[in-house]
Amino acid sequence: MSTSSTAASSNTIHRIAFLTHRTDMTQQIWAGMVKVLNRNGRFVLARNNLDENALDSIRSWNPSVVIAHISSERSAQVAQKLGIPVINTSGILNHPPFPTVTLNNRLTGEMAADHLLSKKHTHFAYIGNKVHGYSESRYQGFRTRIEMAGYQVERWPEHIPGIGMRSPEAFIDRAKALRSWLLDMPSPVGIMVVDDYRAISFIEHLRILDESLLSRICMVSGHHSAIPFSPSISGVEQRELLWGKKVGEMVIRIALEDRKVPSLTEVDPAGVVEQESSAGISTDDREVLHAARYIRQFVHMGINVKDVVENGLGLGRRALERRFQNVMGYTILEEIQRARMDRARKLLREGEGNLQDVALQSGFTDHKHLQRVFTEREGVTPGAYRKSQGPY
């Protein structure tokens, strides 16, 4: 190839198609991918849904690489018809026919199990979808970890759809079945739900029949999100920006370097973000559970031990501190500090806002307070932690 031809090839603008429905998760994947590709300067991206009717418009765009969230065998067949290199970002299919960048779902299940085991639970359950590969992987990781600890996992046998208005009778029937399933298990039970949407739907099914059923569960989702809900839901934090970065790097290898890429790339989760749904540990002490949940709900407001006592269920400070220590194994003040640190780590991983913003949103008095406590507990400064955890 001549020098001029090589130069022209290296300066080619590559069109990339991103085929998926818009969700909070795919938006984050998009953001991570775009930041990587924009650094190179030789990519233009367009979005569309993946279906049979879109094939002609996708082909007319003439992309060098297609990125698709393959959700079914049918959508995989549609993508194959394009005759263009495809990168899959979904973990739904067990054996997708394309190179895939997805989450480490087995590790997700293991993290959820470790979180619930740390709460001293002895009864466990899982809610997911047997058809979806990522759900099965999360279940296998969760079950294996629980069984290694000497316990068993009950499993809800069906998919729990979101609440819809078309079939209220079916919703009520499912709610009654879930209630019966839950009442057949010893209380409290540590439950992993495959993702945040299913976790919300599960709670709403219980709530429509009997709000008191929520006191029987300690729940963690396989995918933490910022969806506003009460109670706030604990979940495994997935690193969607890093997910997108890995996709972007794969696009570069295919489009610019003409290199083979791995059939599977997995992105490890960052850890469990604890919220109200799993605050506290397995105990019948209502006052302690109330205090633990109050801390997780309001830690960003700079609360102290006095606030926890005043917003409790009537116990005096000494009695509540003593019972909290006996149940939790550490003091109320230590739980406040733990909650502040959990929130600060999450905000730092997300990479948004300066250190003063992170400090105030985590319940610290200012960035100096955050700097001192964070460095003492983590062994690194907040800035160094953010750099080590970021996707870039």
C-alpha positions in Angstrom: 0.0 0.0 0.0 1.4 3.5 -0.9 2.1 6.0 1.8 -0.8 8.3 0.6 -3.2 5.3 0.7 -2.1 4.4 4.2 -2.6 8.0 5.4 -6.1 8.1 3.8 -7.0 4.8 5.5 -5.8 5.9 8.9 -7.9 9.1 8.6 -11.1 7.3 7.6 -14.2 8.3 9.6 -15.9 5.1 10.9 -19.7 5.0 11.5 -20.8 3.1 14.5 -24.4 1.9 15.1 -25.7 1.5 18.7 -28.8 -0.6 18.6 -30.8 -0.7 21.9 -33.7 0.8 23.7 -32.8 3.8 25.9 -32.6 2.9 29.6 -30.5 4.3 32.4 -28.1 1.4 32.0 -27.6 1.7 28.2 -27.2 5.5 28.6 -24.3 4.9 30.9 -22.8 2.3 28.5 -23.2 4.9 25.7 -21.4 7.6 27.8 -18.4 5.4 28.6 -18.1 4.3 25.0 -18.4 7.8 23.5 -15.6 9.1 25.8 -13.2 6.4 24.5 -14.1 6.8 20.9 -14.1 10.6 21.0 -10.5 10.6 22.1 -9.6 8.9 18.8 -11.6 11.4 16.7 -12.4 9.0 13.9 -15.9 7.8 14.9 -19.4 9.0 14.3 -22.2 7.3 16.3 -25.9 6.8 15.6 -28.6 5.1 17.6 -31.6 3.0 16.6 -33.7 0.1 17.9 -32.8 -3.4 16.7 -35.7 -4.9 14.8 -36.5 -6.3 11.3 -38.0 -3.1 10.1 -34.8 -1.2 10.8 -32.5 -3.3 8.7 -32.6 -1.2 5.6 -32.0 2.1 7.5 -29.1 0.5 9.5 -27.5 -0.8 6.3 -27.9 2.6 4.6 -25.9 4.1 7.5 -23.2 1.7 6.5 -21.6 1.3 10.0 -18.1 -0.3 10.4 -19.3 -1.9 13.7 -22.7 -2.5 15.2 -23.1 -2.5 19.0 -26.3 -4.2 20.0 -28.0 -5.2 23.3 -29.1 -8.6 22.1 -32.2 -9.6 24.2 -33.5 -12.7 22.3 -32.6 -15.3 19.8 -34.8 -13.4 17.3 -32.8 -10.2 17.8 -29.6 -12.1 17.4 -30.9 -13.4 14.0 -31.8 -9.9 12.9 -28.3 -8.7 13.8 -26.7 -11.5 11.9 -28.5 -10.5 8.8 -26.7 -7.2 8.8 -23.4 -8.9 7.7 -21.5 -6.3 9.8 -19.2 -7.0 12.8 -21.4 -7.0 15.9 -20.5 -6.4 19.6 -23.2 -7.6 22.0 -23.6 -5.8 25.4 -26.3 -8.1 26.8 -26.0 -11.1 29.1 -29.4 -12.4 28.4 -28.4 -15.2 25.9 -26.3 -18.1 27.3 -24.3 -18.4 24.1 -24.5 -15.3 22.0 -23.1 -15.6 18.4 -21.1 -12.3 18.8 -18.2 -11.1 20.9 -19.9 -9.9 24.1 -19.0 -7.3 26.7 -21.2 -7.8 29.8 -21.2 -7.9 33.6 -19.6 -10.5 35.8 -23.0 -11.8 36.9 -21.7 -14.8 38.9 -19.6 -12.4 41.0 -22.6 -10.2 41.3 -24.5 -13.1 43.0 -21.5 -13.8 45.2 -21.4 -10.2 46.4 -25.1 -10.2 47.2 -24.7 -13.4 49.2 -21.8 -12.1 51.2 -23.7 -9.0 52.0 -26.7 -10.9 53.3 -24.5 -13.4 55.2 -22.8 -10.5 56.9 -26.2 -9.6 58.3 -26.3 -13.0 60.1 -29.3 -14.4 58.2 -29.8 -18.1 58.1 -32.7 -18.2 55.6 -32.3 -17.1 51.9 -34.2 -16.9 48.7 -33.7 -15.7 45.1 -36.0 -14.0 42.6 -35.1 -13.9 39.0 -35.8 -15.3 35.5 -34.8 -18.8 34.5 -34.8 -17.9 30.8 -32.2 -15.1 31.0 -28.6 -16.1 31.2 -27.5 -13.3 33.4 -30.2 -14.1 36.0 -29.1 -17.7 36.1 -25.4 -16.7 36.5 -26.4 -14.4 39.4 -28.4 -17.2 40.9 -25.5 -19.7 40.6 -23.1 -17.3 42.3 -25.6 -16.5 45.0 -26.6 -20.1 45.7 -23.0 -21.4 45.7 -21.9 -18.8 48.2 -24.9 -19.5 50.5 -24.5 -23.3 50.3 -20.8 -22.9 51.1 -21.9 -21.2 54.3 -24.1 -24.2 55.2 -27.5 -22.8 54.2 -30.1 -23.4 51.4 -31.7 -21.0 48.9 -35.4 -21.1 48.2 -36.3 -19.9 44.7 -39.4 -18.1 43.4 -40.3 -20.2 40.3 -41.6 -17.4 38.1 -40.7 -14.1 36.5 -42.1 -11.1 38.3 -43.2 -8.5 35.7 -43.7 -4.9 36.5 -47.1 -3.6 37.6 -49.4 -3.0 34.6 -53.0 -1.7 34.4 -54.2 -4.2 31.8 -54.6 -7.2 34.1 -55.2 -6.2 37.7 -56.6 -9.6 38.5 -53.3 -11.3 37.5 -51.4 -8.8 39.6 -53.5 -9.6 42.7 -53.2 -13.3 42.1 -49.4 -13.1 41.9 -49.3 -10.9 45.0 -51.2 -13.5 46.9 -48.9 -16.3 45.7 -45.8 -14.2 46.7 -47.3 -13.6 50.1 -47.9 -17.4 50.6 -44.4 -18.2 49.4 -42.9 -15.7 51.9 -45.1 -16.8 54.8 -44.0 -20.4 54.3 -40.4 -19.4 54.9 -38.9 -18.6 58.4 -38.7 -14.9 59.1 -36.6 -12.9 58.4 -35.3 -14.1 55.1 -32.4 -12.6 53.1 -33.5 -12.2 49.5 -31.6 -11.5 46.3 -33.6 -10.1 43.5 -32.0 -10.2 40.0 -32.2 -6.4 39.4 -33.7 -3.2 40.6 -36.8 -3.2 38.5 -37.8 -6.7 39.7 -37.0 -5.6 43.3 -39.3 -2.7 43.1 -42.0 -4.9 41.5 -41.6 -7.5 44.3 -42.0 -4.9 47.0 -45.1 -3.4 45.3 -46.7 -6.8 45.0 -46.3 -7.3 48.8 -47.3 -3.8 49.7 -50.6 -3.9 47.9 -51.7 -6.8 50.2 -49.9 -6.2 53.5 -47.3 -3.6 54.2 -46.1 -5.6 57.3 -44.7 -8.3 55.0 -41.8 -6.0 54.3 -40.6 -6.5 57.8 -40.0 -10.2 57.0 -37.3 -9.5 54.3 -33.8 -8.2 54.0 -33.3 -7.6 50.3 -30.5 -6.8 47.9 -30.8 -6.2 44.2 -28.3 -7.5 41.6 -28.2 -4.1 40.0 -28.2 -1.0 42.1 -29.6 2.1 40.5 -30.7 5.6 41.5 -34.4 4.9 40.9 -36.2 6.8 43.7 -38.2 4.4 45.8 -39.2 3.8 49.4 -37.7 1.9 51.0 -34.5 2.6 49.2 -33.1 -0.6 47.8 -29.6 -2.0 48.4 -27.9 -3.3 45.3 -24.7 -4.5 43.7 -23.2 -1.5 42.0 -22.4 -2.2 38.4 -19.7 -0.2 36.6 -21.6 0.8 33.5 -19.1 3.5 32.4 -16.3 1.0 32.5 -18.6 -1.4 30.6 -18.9 1.3 27.9 -15.2 1.9 27.9 -14.5 -1.8 27.2 -17.0 -1.7 24.3 -15.2 1.4 22.9 -11.9 -0.3 23.2 -13.3 -3.3 21.3 -14.7 -1.1 18.6 -11.2 0.4 18.1 -9.6 -3.0 17.8 -12.1 -4.1 15.1 -12.5 -0.9 13.1 -8.9 0.6 13.3 -6.7 -2.3 14.0 -8.5 -5.2 12.3 -7.8 -7.4 15.2 -9.7 -10.3 16.7 -11.5 -9.6 20.0 -12.3 -12.0 22.9 -15.6 -13.8 22.7 -16.4 -12.7 26.3 -15.3 -9.8 28.3 -16.8 -9.4 31.8 -16.8 -6.2 33.9 -16.5 -6.8 37.7 -19.0 -5.0 39.9 -17.8 -2.4 42.4 -19.6 -3.8 45.5 -22.8 -3.6 47.4 -24.4 -0.2 48.0 -26.3 -0.6 51.3 -29.7 1.1 51.6 -32.8 0.8 53.7 -33.9 -2.6 52.3 -30.9 -4.4 53.9 -30.0 -2.1 56.7 -29.5 -3.8 60.1 -29.0 -7.5 60.7 -31.3 -10.4 61.4 -33.0 -9.5 64.6 -36.4 -9.0 66.1 -35.3 -5.7 67.8 -37.6 -3.2 66.1 -35.8 -0.2 67.7 -32.4 -1.3 66.4 -33.7 -2.0 62.9 -35.5 1.4 62.8 -32.3 3.1 63.9 -30.2 1.3 61.2 -32.6 2.2 58.5 -32.9 5.8 59.6 -29.1 6.2 59.4 -29.0 4.8 55.8 -31.9 7.0 54.7 -30.7 10.3 56.2 -26.9 10.0 56.5 -26.4 12.6 53.7 -28.0 15.2 56.0 -25.1 15.2 58.4 -27.0 13.3 61.2 -25.4 12.4 64.5 -26.2 10.0 67.3 -28.6 12.5 68.9 -30.6 12.7 65.7 -30.9 8.9 65.6 -32.2 8.7 69.2 -34.6 11.6 68.7 -36.1 10.0 65.6 -36.3 6.5 67.1 -39.2 4.6 68.6 -38.9 6.0 72.1 -35.9 4.4 73.7 -33.5 6.6 75.6 -30.0 7.2 74.3 -28.2 4.8 76.7 -30.7 2.0 76.1 -30.6 2.3 72.4 -26.8 2.6 72.2 -26.5 -0.5 74.4 -29.0 -2.6 72.3 -27.5 -1.3 69.0 -24.1 -2.4 70.1 -25.3 -5.9 71.2 -27.2 -6.5 68.0 -25.0 -4.9 65.4 -21.6 -5.5 67.0 -20.6 -1.9 66.7 -21.9 1.5 67.9 -24.4 3.9 66.4 -21.6 6.4 65.7 -19.6 3.7 63.9 -22.7 2.8 61.7 -23.1 6.5 60.8 -19.4 6.6 59.8 -19.8 3.4 57.8 -22.8 4.8 56.0 -20.9 8.1 55.2 -18.0 6.1 53.8 -20.3 3.9 51.7 -21.9 6.9 50.2 -18.6 8.7 49.6 -17.1 5.7 47.8 -20.2 5.5 45.6 -20.0 9.2 44.6 -16.3 9.0 44.0 -16.7 5.9 41.8 -19.4 7.8 39.8 -16.8 10.6 39.2 -19.3 13.5 39.4 -18.8 16.6 41.5 -15.7 18.0 43.4 -14.6 16.8 46.8 -16.6 19.4 48.6 -19.8 18.2 46.8 -19.0 14.6 47.7 -18.3 15.5 51.3 -21.6 17.4 51.8 -23.7 14.7 49.9 -22.1 12.0 52.2 -22.8 13.8 55.5 -19.3 15.1 56.2 -18.9 18.7 57.3 -16.6 19.6 54.4 -13.9 18.3 52.1 -11.2 18.5 54.8 -13.3 16.2 57.1 -13.8 13.8 54.2 -10.1 13.9 53.3 -9.1 13.0 56.8 -11.6 10.3 57.6 -11.4 8.7 54.1 -7.6 8.6 54.1 -7.6 7.0 57.6 -10.0 4.3 56.7 -9.0 3.5 53.1 -5.3 4.2 53.2 -5.6 6.5 50.2 -6.9 10.0 49.6 -10.4 10.5 48.0 -8.8 11.8 44.9 -6.5 8.7 44.5 -9.4 6.4 45.2 -11.5 8.1 42.5 -8.7 7.8 40.0 -8.2 4.1 40.8 -11.9 3.3 40.5 -12.7 5.3 37.4 -13.2 3.8 34.0 -10.6 5.9 32.2 
